[in-house]
Amino acid sequence: MKVHLYQERCVSSGQCVSAAPDVFDQRDDDGVAFLLTDSPSPDMAIGVRQAARVCPALAITVDESSAD
């Protein structure tokens, strides 16, 4: 699994951080999300998929075929 976060689309809602706090965090100054890891472990997959689904800006994509 490989996670892509398009920060230029981020609207700072924090939904990704709520869904997968081990994968996403937010900058203190403007709330824009950033990745803590772009290759989460399998046990984080459910949260990452949820983060992508609930992102109001569609700023997160998940590549399930990536074996990284």
Backbone torsions as a table, in degrees:
resi	resn	phi	psi	omega
1	MET	NA	134.7	176.9
2	LYS	-128.4	131.1	-178.7
3	VAL	-105.8	136.4	175.9
4	HIS	-121.1	130.9	178.4
5	LEU	-122.4	120.1	-179.7
6	TYR	-95.4	92.7	-173.6
7	GLN	-60.7	-29.8	-179.7
8	GLU	-66.3	-18.8	177.4
9	ARG	-92.7	-18.8	-172.4
10	CYS	-59.8	134.1	177.7
11	VAL	-109.7	13.5	173.5
12	SER	62.4	33.8	-179.0
13	SER	-76.5	-24.4	178.8
14	GLY	81.0	4.6	-179.4
15	GLN	-62.9	-36.6	179.8
16	CYS	-65.4	-40.2	179.5
17	VAL	-65.3	-38.8	177.3
18	SER	-65.2	-38.8	-176.8
19	ALA	-78.5	-35.4	-175.5
20	ALA	-145.9	73.8	-175.1
21	PRO	-67.1	-15.6	177.2
22	ASP	-86.1	-7.2	-177.3
23	VAL	-114.1	-34.2	-175.9
24	PHE	-121.1	149.5	171.2
25	ASP	-144.8	175.5	180.0
26	GLN	-126.1	143.1	176.1
27	ARG	-67.3	142.7	-179.6
28	ASP	-67.2	-36.6	-172.4
29	ASP	-74.4	-37.5	-176.6
30	ASP	-132.2	-2.5	176.9
31	GLY	79.9	1.7	179.6
32	VAL	-67.4	136.1	-178.2
33	ALA	-72.6	154.0	171.4
34	PHE	-144.4	161.1	-178.0
35	LEU	-88.4	135.3	170.0
36	LEU	-85.4	-29.2	174.2
37	THR	-152.9	141.7	176.6
38	ASP	-100.5	-1.2	177.6
39	SER	-129.9	73.7	-176.5
40	PRO	-67.9	155.2	177.7
41	SER	-70.7	159.3	-178.5
42	PRO	-55.6	-31.2	-179.8
43	ASP	-71.7	-10.9	177.8
44	MET	-96.9	-4.5	-171.9
45	ALA	-59.5	-42.0	-178.1
46	ILE	-61.8	-45.9	179.1
47	GLY	-64.0	-39.1	179.6
48	VAL	-65.6	-44.8	178.1
49	ARG	-62.0	-39.8	178.1
50	GLN	-64.0	-42.9	178.7
51	ALA	-58.9	-43.3	178.9
52	ALA	-64.3	-38.9	-179.1
53	ARG	-68.3	-38.3	-173.7
54	VAL	-92.2	-6.0	-179.8
55	CYS	-64.2	116.5	-177.2
56	PRO	-67.7	-20.0	-178.6
57	ALA	-99.3	-0.5	-176.4
58	LEU	53.5	43.4	-176.0
59	ALA	-91.1	-1.1	-176.5
60	ILE	-121.1	130.9	171.4
61	THR	-125.1	151.9	-178.7
62	VAL	-125.0	124.6	176.3
63	ASP	-99.3	103.4	-177.1
64	GLU	-74.8	-20.2	-175.5
65	SER	-83.1	-12.6	-178.1
66	SER	-75.2	129.5	-178.5
67	ALA	-97.6	11.8	-177.6
68	ASP	-61.6	NA	NA
